[in-house]
């Protein structure tokens, strides 16, 4: 078996069957004869392409005799396609004419990596997004890329989902939409549930792992996800996309576009809804979203206005399943119940739910309106201008309006906890009551982004860019019902807090190619953050934090082109990052106020790309000072606790490859192997008295433990079979090694390794009056693996015992999604 696995991996990662003998080479230039370095050259109906070197030259090797169609494209120029028949080495030159309008790609050019960039990245085009878009949140569409792990509270990819890259969670993954920051300013996380079916309005995505190139928004410690939304179509179109699947999952999408009107104007729109009951009990999601875009296309100008938003109503499932319940351990379940009956105030109904429900789909919450409700609207005004062949500009004004709450039923709450006097019921003093509360977030985020690009010579390029953004957030809580009424008015807020954040950054990038083989870059960024947290938190503790951070983030690197197909690269980058709101609010007793983090990132790799084979190998070292790492615990809203550690590191190797074996078979594979360590870790365990009041914190030292939620192995493989025109069948396989849920490297507090297999089928055909009909089928977890992709753990010391409890988020067994997509 071991020899078989080695042979299979060799097939996936080495082009051993490449035996073709001819080449096509040439140059790409504009009509004056000036070379166009960085122009894209693709062989039509092939998976790979390349960009021209500093002299505008390209070359495809190892081609079999036959007919080939090649396309040459460059931002600001019309795409040209040519066909050639070869039975010997051939030369094919391209001359490109300026486009009648500026291309949308200029919007994200300043923050994108290219083949000359000394960093590791993955581009995902529209076709790849479409074939994997069955209505699950965007992280699940990115799941097949190197080092990525996804999870879902509801267990099936709809509702609250999460993503980790290189073991780093979403708060460390910088996400931009058209160069505009999307991460929440305070939590620094990304709530994809607020943008349901956003993938249907995405043109392309670039994932950069590690620090990457300078971008806007929070620092990238695990990676960055750079999203470009829908580009204009030349012709009018209409689409109807529908999905139905397990757990009563339903997705309906309508898309419309005018195409170019008078060769200047275009309008695009989308309307979506997604519903799902979820795999976990009651973890239902009711999601709606829209996307509207209008653009003016001039020969040297582009003005685009986007308005998009979403509303979500998601039943809470963020408490997970206790370990004893998950395993069906009746004795352990009784112990869990006994340990928590007083602290959580379990009712008879809670007890019946705990002991009587399905072990893997258990949800602690039973109150009918235990929902998260949120609405978010984004406004973007984007302008780009090409002043001349050397100088261009793009900038954007943006505003995001978000408001919502989550509602909870709470048993036996002390009035004093809510700042209220005890109630009087028939002359009896009542100190506790059942109640329903809502916790609100009302925020505004607005700002400007910009980038100037100057290319005085074909071998020299300068970019100056940056952003200034402001966030104004209000946090408050209400009691909307109580068993016993106190003296509060109807509009009473039992807590009010504010978070005000100003974020300024500016970066300068230079790329210089002293020879046709060597490309050098320097990238210098300055970032200033001012963040004030005031008022009361959810537990009515006073908040008074005022922090200003000044970060300098330099990046340097070099790329050496061995030939037109392959190159070597290396880089050194620095990133700094401020703590988030929860780091201040969830501060554990005995710990210092959280400090900002610093990362020194080394990347080096090799890339090769030809007609049938595309591969890359990357090694990295990420060395942190004061990294904020998960302790394994969460608060009552599912938000994780973090603490600074003095020194920690992530080191690893990543492989990514695709190989077209024949016209019928292709394979894709990637692997991420890593070592993730904390030099010295102090674990703090809280000690409580019989009334559950904190009396002490005990500290234990651990030397060189693994960082929590950081598996050392993540593997993915895909075999694609195309038996006939329009039909493709894919088998996808993913392996994730064990992950520790805290930083003690204790096997009793871990997520087990899992290996999950999916199957995807797509069939495209057309009928009269319909441009394309696509029938898609996605069968997830086809071998019905029982696994958990996320969890948390905590330990507490009580007078009667030390209690350690683990909680897990089970993912669905075999389930399916069936789609029908019509394009007109």
Long-range contacts (C-beta under 8 A, 24 or more apart in sequence): 9-669, 11-659, 11-667, 12-657, 12-659, 12-667, 12-669, 12-717, 13-615, 13-655, 13-657, 13-669, 15-610, 15-612, 15-613, 15-615, 15-659, 17-661, 18-62, 18-610, 18-612, 18-613, 19-62, 20-61, 20-62, 20-63, 20-64, 20-611, 21-62, 21-63, 21-64, 22-62, 22-63, 22-64, 22-65, 22-86, 22-87, 22-88, 22-89, 22-90, 23-59, 23-60, 23-61, 23-62, 23-63, 23-89, 23-90, 24-59, 24-60, 24-63, 24-68, 24-70, 24-84, 24-86, 24-89, 24-90, 24-91, 24-92, 25-57, 25-58, 25-59, 25-60, 25-89, 25-90, 25-91, 25-92, 25-564, 26-57, 26-58, 26-59, 26-91, 26-92, 26-93, 26-94, 27-52, 27-55, 27-56, 27-57, 27-58, 27-93, 27-94, 28-52, 28-56, 28-58, 28-72, 28-74, 28-93, 28-94, 28-96, 29-56, 29-93, 29-94, 29-95, 29-96, 30-77, 30-95, 30-96, 30-97, 30-98, 30-389, 31-95, 31-96, 31-97, 34-389, 34-458, 35-458, 36-74, 36-77, 36-96, 37-458, 37-459, 37-513, 38-74, 38-114, 38-116, 39-72, 39-73, 39-74, 39-94, 39-96, 40-71, 40-72, 40-73, 40-74, 41-70, 41-71, 41-72, 41-94, 42-70, 42-71, 42-73, 43-68, 43-69, 43-70, 43-611, 44-68, 44-69, 44-70, 44-71, 44-81, 45-69, 46-611, 46-612, 46-660, 47-612, 47-614, 47-658, 47-660, 47-666, 48-609, 48-610, 48-611, 48-612, 48-613, 48-614, 48-658, 49-609, 50-115, 50-564, 50-565, 50-609, 51-114, 51-115, 53-516, 53-561, 53-564, 54-458, 54-459, 54-513, 54-516, 54-519, 55-458, 55-516, 56-458, 57-516, 57-564, 58-564, 59-563, 59-564, 59-565, 60-610, 60-611, 61-564, 61-565, 61-610, 61-611, 62-610, 62-611, 62-612, 63-611, 70-94, 72-96, 75-103, 75-105, 75-106, 75-109, 76-102, 76-103, 76-106, 76-386, 98-299, 99-299, 100-263, 100-297, 100-299, 101-260, 101-263, 101-264, 101-297, 101-298, 101-299, 101-302, 102-297, 102-298, 102-299, 102-300, 102-301, 102-302, 102-384, 102-385, 102-386, 103-231, 103-302, 104-203, 104-228, 104-231, 104-232, 104-295, 104-302, 104-304, 105-228, 105-231, 106-302, 106-384, 106-386, 106-392, 106-394, 107-178, 107-179, 107-228, 107-302, 107-304, 107-382, 107-384, 107-394, 107-396, 108-176, 108-178, 108-179, 108-206, 108-226, 108-228, 109-394, 109-451, 109-453, 110-179, 110-394, 110-451, 110-453, 110-463, 110-465, 110-509, 111-176, 111-179, 111-213, 111-214, 111-215, 111-216, 111-226, 111-451, 111-465, 112-206, 112-213, 112-226, 113-206, 113-208, 113-212, 113-213, 115-559, 115-567, 115-607, 116-511, 116-513, 116-519, 116-521, 116-559, 117-213, 117-521, 117-557, 117-559, 117-569, 118-521, 118-557, 118-558, 118-559, 118-569, 118-570, 118-571, 118-603, 119-208, 119-209, 119-210, 119-211, 119-212, 119-213, 119-557, 119-569, 119-571, 119-573, 119-603, 120-208, 120-209, 120-210, 120-603, 120-605, 120-616, 120-618, 120-620, 120-654, 121-206, 121-207, 121-208, 121-209, 121-212, 122-146, 122-206, 122-207, 122-209, 122-656, 123-204, 123-205, 123-206, 124-204, 124-205, 124-206, 124-207, 125-204, 126-202, 126-203, 126-204, 129-199, 129-202, 129-204, 129-205, 130-821, 131-728, 131-760, 131-762, 131-776, 132-760, 132-778, 133-199, 133-200, 134-243, 134-245, 134-251, 134-776, 134-778, 134-817, 134-819, 135-197, 135-243, 135-245, 135-249, 135-251, 135-274, 135-817, 135-819, 136-161, 136-817, 137-161, 137-192, 137-193, 137-196, 138-192, 138-195, 138-198, 138-199, 138-202, 139-163, 139-192, 141-199, 142-205, 142-207, 142-225, 143-734, 144-668, 144-670, 144-716, 144-718, 144-732, 144-734, 145-207, 145-656, 145-670, 146-209, 146-654, 146-655, 146-656, 146-670, 146-671, 146-672, 146-714, 146-716, 147-209, 147-223, 147-652, 147-654, 147-670, 147-672, 147-674, 147-714, 148-207, 148-714, 149-711, 149-714, 149-736, 149-789, 150-789, 151-789, 151-790, 151-809, 151-811, 152-789, 152-809, 152-811, 153-280, 153-283, 153-317, 153-318, 153-809, 154-276, 154-278, 154-279, 154-280, 154-283, 154-284, 154-285, 154-314, 154-317, 155-278, 155-279, 155-280, 155-283, 155-361, 155-809, 155-810, 155-811, 155-812, 156-246, 156-247, 156-249, 156-276, 156-278, 156-279, 156-780, 156-811, 156-812, 156-815, 157-780, 158-249, 158-274, 158-276, 158-278, 158-285, 158-287, 159-193, 159-276, 159-278, 159-283, 159-285, 159-287, 159-312, 159-314, 159-317, 160-191, 160-193, 160-314, 160-317, 160-318, 160-372, 161-192, 161-193, 162-790, 163-190, 164-222, 164-709, 165-207, 165-209, 165-222, 165-223, 166-209, 166-210, 166-222, 166-223, 166-622, 166-650, 166-652, 166-672, 166-674, 166-710, 167-222, 167-650, 167-674, 167-676, 167-707, 167-709, 167-710, 167-711, 168-221, 168-222, 168-223, 169-222, 169-630, 169-640, 169-709, 171-218, 171-580, 172-219, 172-220, 172-221, 172-222, 172-577, 173-220, 173-221, 173-222, 173-223, 173-224, 173-225, 174-212, 174-215, 174-217, 174-218, 174-219, 174-220, 174-223, 174-224, 174-225, 175-217, 175-224, 175-225, 175-227, 176-215, 176-216, 176-217, 176-224, 176-225, 176-226, 176-227, 177-227, 177-229, 177-378, 177-380, 178-227, 178-228, 178-229, 178-306, 178-380, 178-382, 178-396, 179-215, 179-216, 179-226, 179-394, 179-396, 179-449, 179-451, 180-216, 180-380, 180-396, 180-398, 180-449, 181-216, 181-217, 181-218, 181-467, 181-469, 181-503, 182-217, 182-227, 183-217, 183-218, 185-218, 185-443, 185-445, 185-469, 185-471, 185-473, 185-499, 185-501, 185-503, 186-443, 186-471, 186-473, 186-499, 186-501, 186-580, 186-581, 187-580, 187-581, 187-582, 187-639, 188-218, 188-577, 188-580, 189-580, 191-374, 193-285, 193-287, 193-310, 193-312, 193-314, 193-372, 193-374, 194-310, 194-312, 194-374, 194-376, 194-402, 195-289, 195-308, 195-310, 195-376, 196-272, 196-273, 196-274, 196-287, 196-288, 196-289, 196-310, 196-312, 197-251, 197-253, 197-270, 197-272, 197-274, 197-287, 197-289, 198-289, 198-291, 198-308, 198-310, 200-241, 200-253, 200-255, 200-270, 200-272, 200-291, 201-229, 201-230, 201-270, 201-291, 201-293, 201-308, 202-227, 202-228, 202-229, 202-230, 203-228, 203-229, 203-230, 203-231, 204-228, 209-618, 209-620, 209-654, 210-573, 210-601, 210-603, 210-620, 210-622, 211-553, 211-555, 211-573, 211-574, 211-575, 211-599, 211-601, 212-573, 213-509, 213-523, 213-555, 214-465, 214-505, 214-507, 214-509, 214-523, 214-524, 214-525, 214-553, 214-555, 216-449, 216-465, 216-466, 216-467, 216-469, 216-505, 217-467, 217-469, 217-503, 218-577, 218-578, 219-527, 219-551, 219-553, 219-575, 219-576, 219-577, 219-599, 220-575, 221-575, 221-577, 221-597, 221-599, 221-622, 229-291, 229-293, 229-306, 229-308, 230-257, 230-268, 230-270, 230-291, 230-293, 232-257, 232-259, 232-260, 232-266, 232-268, 232-295, 232-297, 233-257, 233-259, 233-260, 233-266, 233-268, 234-259, 234-260, 235-259, 235-260, 237-771, 237-823, 237-824, 238-823, 238-824, 239-821, 239-822, 239-823, 239-824, 240-821, 240-822, 241-819, 241-820, 241-821, 241-822, 242-819, 242-820, 242-821, 243-817, 243-818, 243-819, 243-820, 244-817, 244-818, 245-778, 245-815, 245-816, 245-817, 245-818, 246-279, 246-812, 246-815, 246-816, 246-817, 247-276, 247-277, 247-278, 247-279, 247-812, 247-815, 248-275, 248-276, 248-277, 249-274, 249-275, 249-276, 249-277, 249-817, 250-274, 250-275, 250-276, 251-819, 260-297, 263-297, 264-296, 264-297, 264-298, 265-294, 265-295, 265-296, 265-297, 266-294, 266-295, 266-297, 267-292, 267-293, 267-294, 267-295, 268-292, 268-293, 268-294, 269-293, 278-315, 278-317, 279-361, 279-810, 279-811, 279-812, 279-815, 280-317, 280-361, 280-362, 280-363, 280-810, 281-357, 281-358, 281-361, 281-362, 281-363, 282-315, 282-317, 282-363, 282-365, 282-366, 282-370, 283-314, 283-315, 283-316, 283-317, 283-363, 284-314, 284-315, 285-312, 285-313, 285-314, 285-315, 286-312, 286-313, 286-314, 287-311, 287-312, 287-313, 287-314, 288-312, 300-385, 300-386, 300-387, 301-383, 301-384, 301-385, 301-386, 302-382, 302-383, 302-384, 302-385, 302-394, 303-381, 303-382, 303-383, 304-380, 304-381, 304-382, 304-383, 305-379, 305-380, 305-381, 305-382, 306-378, 306-379, 306-380, 306-382, 307-377, 307-378, 307-379, 307-380, 308-377, 308-378, 309-375, 309-376, 309-377, 309-378, 310-375, 310-376, 311-374, 311-375, 311-376, 312-372, 312-373, 312-374, 313-371, 313-372, 313-373, 314-371, 314-372, 315-363, 315-365, 315-370, 315-371, 315-372, 316-365, 316-370, 316-371, 316-372, 316-406, 316-408, 317-363, 317-365, 317-809, 318-634, 318-637, 318-638, 319-363, 319-364, 319-365, 319-638, 319-807, 320-790, 320-791, 320-792, 320-807, 320-808, 320-809, 321-359, 321-360, 321-362, 321-807, 321-808, 321-809, 321-810, 322-805, 322-806, 322-807, 323-805, 323-806, 323-807, 323-808, 325-354, 325-359, 325-362, 326-359, 326-360, 326-362, 326-788, 326-808, 326-810, 327-359, 328-359, 336-805, 339-803, 339-805, 342-692, 343-692, 344-411, 345-410, 345-411, 345-412, 346-411, 347-411, 350-411, 360-786, 360-810, 361-810, 365-409, 367-408, 367-409, 367-436, 369-407, 369-409, 369-436, 370-407, 370-408, 370-409, 371-406, 371-407, 372-404, 372-405, 372-406, 373-404, 373-405, 373-406, 373-407, 374-402, 374-403, 374-404, 374-405, 374-441, 375-402, 375-403, 375-404, 376-400, 376-401, 376-402, 376-404, 377-401, 377-402, 389-455, 390-454, 390-455, 390-456, 391-452, 391-453, 391-454, 391-455, 392-452, 392-453, 393-450, 393-451, 393-452, 393-453, 394-450, 394-451, 395-448, 395-449, 395-450, 395-451, 396-448, 396-449, 396-450, 397-447, 397-448, 398-445, 398-446, 398-447, 398-448, 398-449, 399-444, 399-445, 399-446, 400-443, 400-444, 400-445, 400-446, 401-443, 401-444, 402-441, 402-442, 402-443, 402-444, 402-445, 403-440, 403-441, 403-442, 403-443, 404-440, 404-441, 405-438, 405-439, 405-440, 405-441, 406-438, 406-439, 406-637, 407-436, 407-437, 407-438, 407-480, 408-436, 408-437, 408-438, 408-439, 409-434, 409-435, 409-436, 410-434, 410-435, 410-436, 410-437, 415-486, 417-539, 417-540, 418-479, 418-488, 418-494, 418-540, 419-494, 419-495, 419-540, 420-486, 420-487, 420-488, 420-494, 421-486, 421-487, 422-486, 423-482, 423-484, 423-485, 423-486, 425-484, 430-484, 433-482, 433-483, 433-484, 433-486, 434-482, 434-483, 435-479, 435-481, 435-482, 435-483, 436-479, 436-480, 436-481, 436-482, 437-477, 437-478, 437-479, 437-480, 437-494, 438-477, 438-478, 438-480, 439-475, 439-476, 439-477, 439-538, 439-637, 440-474, 440-475, 440-476, 440-477, 440-478, 441-473, 441-474, 441-475, 442-473, 442-474, 442-476, 443-471, 443-472, 443-473, 443-474, 444-471, 444-472, 444-473, 445-469, 445-470, 445-471, 445-472, 446-470, 447-503, 459-512, 459-513, 459-514, 460-510, 460-511, 460-512, 460-513, 461-509, 461-510, 461-511, 461-512, 462-508, 462-509, 462-510, 463-507, 463-508, 463-509, 463-510, 464-506, 464-507, 464-508, 464-509, 465-506, 465-507, 465-509, 466-504, 466-505, 466-506, 466-507, 467-503, 467-504, 467-505, 468-502, 468-503, 468-504, 469-502, 469-503, 469-504, 470-500, 470-501, 470-502, 470-503, 471-499, 471-500, 471-501, 471-502, 471-503, 472-498, 472-499, 472-500, 473-498, 473-499, 473-500, 473-501, 474-498, 475-499, 475-535, 475-537, 475-538, 477-538, 494-540, 495-535, 495-536, 495-537, 495-538, 495-539, 495-540, 496-535, 496-536, 497-533, 497-534, 497-535, 497-536, 497-537, 497-543, 498-532, 498-533, 498-534, 498-535, 499-531, 499-532, 499-533, 499-581, 500-531, 500-532, 501-529, 501-530, 501-531, 501-532, 502-528, 502-529, 502-530, 502-531, 503-527, 503-528, 503-529, 504-528, 504-529, 516-561, 517-560, 517-561, 517-562, 518-558, 518-559, 518-560, 518-561, 519-558, 519-559, 519-560, 519-561, 520-557, 520-558, 521-555, 521-556, 521-557, 521-558, 521-559, 521-571, 522-554, 522-555, 522-556, 523-554, 523-555, 523-556, 523-573, 524-552, 524-553, 524-554, 524-555, 525-551, 525-552, 525-553, 525-554, 525-555, 526-550, 526-551, 526-552, 526-553, 527-551, 527-553, 527-576, 529-578, 531-578, 533-581, 533-584, 533-585, 537-585, 538-585, 538-637, 541-585, 543-584, 543-585, 545-584, 545-593, 547-578, 549-576, 549-578, 549-596, 551-576, 551-577, 551-596, 552-576, 557-603, 565-608, 565-609, 565-610, 566-606, 566-607, 566-608, 566-609, 567-606, 567-607, 568-604, 568-605, 568-606, 569-603, 569-604, 569-605, 569-606, 569-607, 570-602, 570-603, 570-604, 570-605, 571-601, 571-602, 571-603, 571-604, 572-600, 572-601, 572-602, 573-600, 573-601, 573-603, 574-598, 574-599, 574-600, 574-601, 575-599, 575-601, 579-628, 579-642, 582-635, 582-639, 582-640, 582-641, 582-642, 583-628, 583-642, 586-635, 586-639, 586-641, 586-642, 588-631, 588-641, 588-643, 588-684, 588-686, 588-697, 589-686, 589-694, 589-697, 590-684, 590-697, 590-699, 591-643, 591-684, 592-644, 594-628, 594-642, 594-643, 594-644, 595-626, 595-644, 596-626, 597-624, 597-625, 597-626, 597-627, 597-628, 597-644, 598-624, 598-625, 598-626, 599-623, 599-624, 599-625, 599-627, 600-624, 611-660, 612-659, 612-660, 612-661, 613-657, 613-658, 613-659, 613-660, 614-657, 614-658, 614-659, 615-655, 615-656, 615-657, 615-658, 615-659, 616-654, 616-655, 616-656, 616-657, 617-653, 617-654, 617-655, 618-653, 618-654, 618-655, 618-656, 619-652, 619-653, 619-654, 620-650, 620-651, 620-652, 620-653, 620-654, 621-649, 621-650, 621-651, 622-649, 622-650, 622-651, 623-647, 623-649, 624-648, 624-649, 624-650, 629-678, 629-707, 629-708, 629-743, 630-708, 630-709, 630-742, 630-743, 631-683, 631-684, 631-708, 631-742, 631-743, 632-708, 632-741, 632-742, 632-743, 632-749, 632-792, 632-793, 632-794, 633-742, 633-792, 633-793, 633-794, 634-792, 634-794, 640-792, 643-684, 645-678, 645-679, 645-680, 645-681, 645-743, 646-679, 646-680, 647-678, 647-679, 647-680, 648-676, 648-677, 648-678, 648-679, 648-707, 649-675, 649-676, 649-677, 649-679, 650-674, 650-675, 650-676, 650-707, 650-710, 651-675, 651-676, 663-722, 664-721, 664-722, 664-723, 665-719, 665-720, 665-721, 665-722, 666-719, 666-720, 666-722, 667-717, 667-718, 667-719, 667-720, 668-716, 668-717, 668-718, 668-720, 669-715, 669-716, 669-717, 669-718, 670-715, 670-716, 671-713, 671-714, 671-715, 671-716, 672-713, 672-714, 672-715, 673-712, 673-713, 674-710, 674-711, 674-712, 674-713, 675-712, 676-706, 676-707, 676-710, 676-712, 677-704, 677-705, 677-706, 677-707, 678-702, 678-704, 678-705, 678-706, 678-707, 678-743, 679-703, 679-704, 680-704, 681-705, 681-743, 681-744, 683-742, 683-743, 683-744, 685-795, 685-796, 685-797, 685-802, 686-796, 686-797, 687-796, 687-797, 687-798, 688-796, 688-797, 688-798, 689-799, 690-798, 690-799, 696-797, 698-797, 700-744, 702-743, 702-744, 702-745, 705-740, 705-743, 705-744, 705-745, 706-740, 706-743, 706-745, 707-743, 708-739, 708-740, 708-741, 708-742, 708-743, 709-739, 709-740, 709-741, 709-751, 709-790, 710-739, 710-740, 711-736, 711-737, 711-738, 711-739, 711-753, 712-737, 713-737, 726-763, 726-764, 726-765, 727-761, 727-762, 727-763, 727-764, 728-761, 728-762, 728-763, 729-759, 729-760, 729-761, 730-759, 730-760, 730-761, 731-757, 731-758, 731-759, 732-757, 732-758, 732-759, 732-760, 733-757, 733-758, 734-758, 736-789, 741-791, 741-792, 741-793, 741-806, 742-793, 748-804, 748-806, 749-793, 749-804, 749-806, 751-788, 751-789, 751-790, 751-791, 751-808, 752-787, 752-788, 754-785, 754-787, 754-788, 754-789, 755-785, 756-780, 756-781, 756-783, 756-785, 756-787, 756-811, 757-781, 757-782, 757-783, 757-785, 758-782, 769-824, 770-822, 770-823, 770-824, 771-823, 771-824, 772-821, 772-822, 772-823, 773-820, 773-821, 773-822, 773-823, 774-819, 774-820, 774-821, 774-822, 774-823, 775-818, 775-819, 775-820, 775-821, 776-817, 776-818, 776-819, 776-820, 776-821, 777-816, 777-817, 777-818, 777-819, 778-816, 778-817, 778-818, 778-819, 779-814, 779-815, 779-816, 780-812, 780-814, 780-815, 780-816, 780-817, 781-811, 781-812, 781-813, 781-814, 781-815, 782-814, 783-814, 784-813, 784-814, 785-813, 786-810, 786-813, 787-811
